[in-house]
Amino acid sequence: MLIKKIESCSAHAGVIGLGYVGMPLMVAIANAGFRVTGFDINQEKIQRINDGISPVPDVPDTILGQLIKSKQIRITDDFSILSEVDTINICVPTPLDENRTPDMQYIISAVENVAQNMQSEQLIILESTTYPGTTEEVVLPRLQANSCKPKSGDTNISTTQSTQTKTDDSLRVGQDFYLAYSPERIEPGNSTYFMTNTPKIVGGVTKNCTRVAKTFYEQFINKTHTVSSPRIAEMAKLLENTFRNVNIGLINEVALICDRMEMDVWEIIDAAATKPFGFMPFYPGPGPGGHCIPIDPHYLSWKARSYQQNSRFIELASDINNSMPKYVLDKIIQALNLHKKPINGSKVLVIGVAYKKDIGDTRESPSLEVIRLMLDKGAQILYHDPYVSKIILGGVDTYHSETLTSSVIESVDCVVILTDHSIIDFNMVVKHANIVVDTRNATRSIQTGSNKIIKI
């Protein structure tokens, strides 16, 4: 029985999608004693992982290398091996398309690979962030339509025969296989909360599905929280990140107001944060980044529209956040004007292109949009980011990170701080810069040269 194999950690686990979510999950499962097969379609990534080189900073090469060497983990692009595993976690990207609507192609592709290789007594868990209803409306029908129980004496039934077999021969959810949704809660670079000590929400299609999925996570996650359905779990994930997006939108709007009123929004936030109840500090910036916060609210508002419900509050917050790169551009133009320089032809040094401090993740980074806006205005761009060696804009131009030296800083007309990495010496930056636009309050404690600093 599957649940006994899980409890004894003798089950063979599979993880589809080896990025910021799939890699830490795969390592956590392996560290609990399970054999794990990781699946991906990127040949270069597969080779690097098999060589013990981690594609994400939250998984050290040393730990990964040991697990690969011991054969606790193996990596492949052969999805037929899905027929050999007992548990399958789907951790593929869920981007938005050009119309800002959910792009489900990666989930559908992964599910179809699972369906074509399904066996009885398998647990399938979707972890990719998505809209409420995906597990039951997108995943489940495909699993049921493309899978069937082997007939007696015919254990090698072909995929063609399987897809043609329906109704009574189809694998039954909650009895022959188990399906659940458990949202990922990975925050790259967070050294306090990581895979094993972050509570896991679990919602199965049936009670039995929930029980099996919960048992699986209990082997390597400290605490689980079960909910009544996948839809509840899917919605909980969207609420978490919409909450953050809306509050970031609020504080960004407050920053715009304070700018007009010539007040320091950072000092105001610090003062409000002294209240021990009823207030949670959020901070303004060039805009939120990463896969979750800029993306997830659009999944919720898109789904809400199918129920004839407008999510005006959510969409307004996104509008405000999306406007912040243009506001930062205006601040840069203002800073250059103080030195009687137009942005056209000026040399600007950008510090930080990752979407948050102390990591190298540029997904949905507002820094890239600020750079694009400056390029459109004719600025010459240099950048420095200790975690990002190069960036590609427009699919053509490649920009390489400059070494942050006093001569580089002195050679530019303006320095723009877009990511406040801890290892950067901002005292040195301010000392040698002509003028600094600080979008992260990275220069908060600097006194000497403070007249050079313009904050948002």
Protein Blocks (a to p, Z undefined) as FASTA:
>chain_A
ZZlmmmnopaccddehjafklmmmmmmmmmnopacddddfblklmmmmmnopafbfklcf
klmmmmmmnomaccdfbfklmmmpmbdcdfbdcdddfkopacfklmmmmmmmmmmmgceh
iacddfbdcdehjlmmmmmmmmmmmgccddehiambcfklmmmpghjlpccehklpccdd
dddfbdehiakbcfklgccddddfblklmmmmmmmmmmmpfbdcddfbfklmmmmmmmmm
mmmmmmmmmmmmmmmmmmmnopafklmmmmmmmpgghiacddddebdedjklmmmmmmmm
mmmmmnopacfklmmmmmmmmmmmmmmmmmmmmmmmmnopafehpacddehjbfbehiab
fghiaklmmmmmmmmnopacddddfkbmbdcehhlaccddddddfklmmmpmbdcdfbdc
fklcfklmmmmpmbdcdfkopmmmpmghplmpccZZ
